[in-house]
Amino acid sequence: MNQQQFNFRSRTERERDSKLVSNYREIGIAAVLAAKATRRKDESGKAAAQRTVANVNARD
């Protein structure tokens, strides 16, 4: 059986992405995708740092 996996995105994230597309359609979809990728990369870096701090604190 083939199972699809969907990444959870909050309503706020979906609305933010929608606003990005509507505000910057003239610039081009490629620029919007690049901005989204940068934002997600920054967010994942922050999450990784938070996990590291939590792991260190859990050991104490």
MDTraj code that builds the backbone (N, CA, C; nanometers):
import mdtraj as md
import numpy as np

residues = "MET ASN GLN GLN GLN PHE ASN PHE ARG SER ARG THR GLU ARG GLU ARG ASP SER LYS LEU VAL SER ASN TYR ARG GLU ILE GLY ILE ALA ALA VAL LEU ALA ALA LYS ALA THR ARG ARG LYS ASP GLU SER GLY LYS ALA ALA ALA GLN ARG THR VAL ALA ASN VAL ASN ALA ARG ASP".split()
xyz = np.array([
    [0.0835, -0.1163, 0.0000],
    [0.0000, 0.0000, 0.0000],
    [0.0893, 0.1244, 0.0000],
    [0.0540, 0.2211, -0.0784],
    [0.1314, 0.3442, -0.0888],
    [0.0715, 0.4498, 0.0034],
    [0.1516, 0.4961, 0.0986],
    [0.1019, 0.5929, 0.1957],
    [0.1681, 0.7279, 0.1711],
    [0.0869, 0.8336, 0.1671],
    [0.1399, 0.9677, 0.1489],
    [0.1653, 1.0307, 0.2848],
    [0.2736, 1.1064, 0.2926],
    [0.3050, 1.1749, 0.4171],
    [0.2933, 1.3249, 0.3932],
    [0.2177, 1.3917, 0.4785],
    [0.1994, 1.5349, 0.4675],
    [0.2649, 1.6024, 0.5876],
    [0.3424, 1.7051, 0.5595],
    [0.4016, 1.7824, 0.6682],
    [0.2961, 1.8768, 0.7224],
    [0.2838, 1.8810, 0.8541],
    [0.1856, 1.9678, 0.9170],
    [0.2282, 2.1129, 0.9021],
    [0.1353, 2.1956, 0.8597],
    [0.1578, 2.3401, 0.8523],
    [0.0409, 2.4070, 0.9217],
    [0.0711, 2.4937, 1.0132],
    [-0.0347, 2.5608, 1.0882],
    [-0.1107, 2.6570, 0.9976],
    [-0.2249, 2.6973, 1.0465],
    [-0.3075, 2.7921, 0.9718],
    [-0.2304, 2.9222, 0.9489],
    [-0.1555, 2.9648, 1.0482],
    [-0.0768, 3.0873, 1.0369],
    [0.0272, 3.0751, 0.9263],
    [0.0945, 2.9601, 0.9192],
    [0.1939, 2.9386, 0.8135],
    [0.1292, 2.9408, 0.6757],
    [0.0147, 2.8756, 0.6630],
    [-0.0545, 2.8742, 0.5335],
    [-0.0970, 3.0145, 0.4924],
    [-0.1498, 3.0918, 0.5880],
    [-0.1916, 3.2285, 0.5573],
    [-0.0721, 3.3157, 0.5199],
    [0.0396, 3.2988, 0.5896],
    [0.1602, 3.3763, 0.5598],
    [0.2098, 3.3445, 0.4188],
    [0.2103, 3.2167, 0.3832],
    [0.2529, 3.1776, 0.2494],
    [0.1593, 3.2342, 0.1436],
    [0.0302, 3.2328, 0.1716],
    [-0.0680, 3.2871, 0.0784],
    [-0.0465, 3.4366, 0.0573],
    [-0.0191, 3.5092, 0.1657],
    [0.0063, 3.6532, 0.1551],
    [0.1336, 3.6806, 0.0763],
    [0.2366, 3.5990, 0.0980],
    [0.3605, 3.6153, 0.0212],
    [0.3334, 3.6037, -0.1279],
    [0.2594, 3.5014, -0.1652],
    [0.2305, 3.4786, -0.3066],
    [0.1488, 3.5935, -0.3636],
    [0.0451, 3.6363, -0.2921],
    [-0.0402, 3.7425, -0.3451],
    [0.0323, 3.8770, -0.3519],
    [0.1192, 3.9054, -0.2560],
    [0.1893, 4.0338, -0.2552],
    [0.3036, 4.0409, -0.3554],
    [0.3657, 3.9278, -0.3844],
    [0.4860, 3.9301, -0.4662],
    [0.4728, 3.8534, -0.5973],
    [0.3510, 3.8363, -0.6443],
    [0.3292, 3.7636, -0.7699],
    [0.4041, 3.8296, -0.8858],
    [0.4112, 3.9632, -0.8856],
    [0.4778, 4.0349, -0.9951],
    [0.6269, 4.0029, -1.0014],
    [0.6874, 3.9795, -0.8871],
    [0.8309, 3.9498, -0.8828],
    [0.8585, 3.8159, -0.9488],
    [0.7721, 3.7224, -0.9227],
    [0.7882, 3.5907, -0.9816],
    [0.7833, 3.4824, -0.8763],
    [0.7343, 3.3696, -0.9176],
    [0.7173, 3.2576, -0.8265],
    [0.8524, 3.2084, -0.7740],
    [0.9560, 3.2130, -0.8551],
    [1.0874, 3.1645, -0.8117],
    [1.1387, 3.2447, -0.6925],
    [1.1179, 3.3749, -0.6942],
    [1.1631, 3.4583, -0.5826],
    [1.0848, 3.4270, -0.4560],
    [0.9561, 3.4008, -0.4709],
    [0.8730, 3.3661, -0.3554],
    [0.9190, 3.2333, -0.2969],
    [0.9444, 3.1367, -0.3820],
    [0.9911, 3.0066, -0.3347],
    [1.1257, 3.0187, -0.2642],
    [1.2127, 3.1032, -0.3152],
    [1.3423, 3.1237, -0.2503],
    [1.3245, 3.1863, -0.1125],
    [1.2334, 3.2818, -0.1013],
    [1.2078, 3.3459, 0.0278],
    [1.1493, 3.2461, 0.1270],
    [1.0572, 3.1628, 0.0804],
    [0.9975, 3.0618, 0.1676],
    [1.1024, 2.9622, 0.2146],
    [1.1901, 2.9204, 0.1232],
    [1.2937, 2.8237, 0.1591],
    [1.3884, 2.8823, 0.2636],
    [1.4228, 3.0087, 0.2480],
    [1.5102, 3.0746, 0.3451],
    [1.4435, 3.0819, 0.4808],
    [1.3150, 3.1172, 0.4827],
    [1.2424, 3.1279, 0.6095],
    [1.2349, 2.9928, 0.6782],
    [1.2051, 2.8887, 0.6028],
    [1.1952, 2.7550, 0.6620],
    [1.3302, 2.7074, 0.7138],
    [1.4367, 2.7396, 0.6408],
    [1.5711, 2.7014, 0.6854],
    [1.6037, 2.7703, 0.8175],
    [1.5709, 2.8989, 0.8271],
    [1.5950, 2.9729, 0.9516],
    [1.5152, 2.9133, 1.0663],
    [1.3891, 2.8784, 1.0398],
    [1.3043, 2.8214, 1.1444],
    [1.3559, 2.6854, 1.1896],
    [1.4029, 2.6039, 1.0950],
    [1.4530, 2.4716, 1.1329],
    [1.5820, 2.4840, 1.2134],
    [1.6636, 2.5841, 1.1830],
    [1.7849, 2.6080, 1.2602],
    [1.7533, 2.6488, 1.4026],
    [1.6512, 2.7321, 1.4192],
    [1.6093, 2.7738, 1.5530],
    [1.5564, 2.6546, 1.6319],
    [1.4790, 2.5700, 1.5651],
    [1.4229, 2.4528, 1.6325],
    [1.5340, 2.3583, 1.6767],
    [1.6350, 2.3407, 1.5931],
    [1.7471, 2.2532, 1.6289],
    [1.8223, 2.3094, 1.7494],
    [1.8404, 2.4397, 1.7530],
    [1.9088, 2.5021, 1.8668],
    [1.8276, 2.4848, 1.9942],
    [1.6958, 2.4979, 1.9839],
    [1.6099, 2.4804, 2.1010],
    [1.6165, 2.3370, 2.1521],
    [1.6204, 2.2401, 2.0604],
    [1.6306, 2.1000, 2.1013],
    [1.7626, 2.0741, 2.1726],
    [1.8705, 2.1331, 2.1216],
    [2.0012, 2.1155, 2.1843],
    [2.0003, 2.1690, 2.3269],
    [1.9449, 2.2867, 2.3451],
    [1.9375, 2.3458, 2.4792],
    [1.8513, 2.2596, 2.5699],
    [1.7395, 2.2116, 2.5179],
    [1.6507, 2.1272, 2.5980],
    [1.7205, 1.9978, 2.6384],
    [1.7959, 1.9388, 2.5470],
    [1.8682, 1.8154, 2.5781],
    [1.9748, 1.8388, 2.6843],
    [2.0461, 1.9494, 2.6750],
    [2.1484, 1.9812, 2.7746],
    [2.0833, 2.0032, 2.9100],
    [1.9735, 2.0767, 2.9126],
    [1.9039, 2.1027, 3.0387],
    [1.8451, 1.9754, 3.0991],
    [1.8045, 1.8822, 3.0148],
    [1.7455, 1.7576, 3.0640],
    [1.8502, 1.6704, 3.1333],
    [1.9744, 1.6825, 3.0936],
    [2.0816, 1.6023, 3.1529],
    [2.1222, 1.6533, 3.2903],
    [2.0951, 1.7796, 3.3173],
    [2.1364, 1.8385, 3.4467],
    [2.0541, 1.7898, 3.5611],
])
top = md.Topology()
chain = top.add_chain()
for i, resn in enumerate(residues, 1):
    res = top.add_residue(resn, chain, resSeq=i)
    for name in ("N", "CA", "C"):
        top.add_atom(name, md.element.get_by_symbol(name[0]), res)
traj = md.Trajectory(xyz[None], top)
